[in-house]
């Protein structure tokens, strides 16, 4: 009975959209290394909320332009 009532939404390739940035835009390598060291492993005891909180804390340590700050967040999140 429930099988016929199910609808499955299409899943896009990525929920992260790419924003336009200047050609001279560079992400600090120290920033990227800190993000890579704080990877979410997905184990049962891993808390995704803690991971996001730590990710945002690391992201906030580095300052980029106002628009670029959002771009940095979107670009480096897949590395976490």
C-alpha positions in Angstrom: 0.0 0.0 0.0 2.7 2.5 0.9 4.9 1.6 -2.1 2.6 3.3 -4.5 2.4 6.5 -2.4 6.2 7.1 -2.4 7.7 9.8 -4.5 11.4 10.2 -4.8 12.8 13.7 -5.4 15.6 14.0 -7.9 19.0 14.3 -6.3 21.3 16.9 -7.8 25.0 16.1 -8.2 25.9 18.5 -5.4 24.0 20.6 -2.9 26.9 23.1 -3.0 26.7 25.7 -5.8 29.7 27.4 -7.2 29.8 31.2 -6.8 31.7 33.5 -9.1 35.1 34.7 -7.7 38.0 36.8 -9.0 40.7 35.0 -10.9 43.3 36.1 -8.3 41.3 34.5 -5.4 43.4 32.0 -3.3 42.5 30.0 -0.2 45.2 30.0 2.4 47.0 26.6 2.5 47.1 26.6 6.3 43.3 27.1 6.3 42.8 24.2 3.9 45.2 21.9 6.0 43.2 22.7 9.2 40.0 21.7 7.4 41.5 18.5 6.1 42.7 17.5 9.6 39.1 17.9 10.9 37.4 15.4 8.6 34.1 13.9 9.4 34.5 10.1 9.5 30.8 9.2 9.8 31.3 6.6 12.6 28.4 6.0 15.0 29.9 8.2 17.7 30.7 11.0 15.3 28.4 14.0 15.8 27.7 15.9 12.6 26.6 19.0 14.6 30.0 19.1 16.4 31.7 18.7 13.0 29.8 21.7 11.5 30.5 23.7 14.6 34.3 23.0 14.4 34.3 23.6 10.7 32.7 27.0 11.1 35.1 27.8 13.9 38.1 27.0 11.7 36.6 29.0 8.8 36.1 32.0 11.1 39.8 32.0 12.0 40.6 33.3 8.5 39.3 36.5 6.9 38.5 36.9 3.3 36.4 39.6 1.6 32.6 39.6 2.5 31.5 37.7 -0.7 34.7 35.6 -0.7 34.0 34.4 2.8 30.9 32.6 1.6 32.7 31.2 -1.4 35.5 29.9 0.8 33.0 28.1 3.0 31.4 26.4 0.0 34.7 25.5 -1.6 36.4 24.0 1.4 33.5 22.1 2.9 33.9 19.0 0.7 37.4 18.6 2.1 36.0 18.3 5.6 
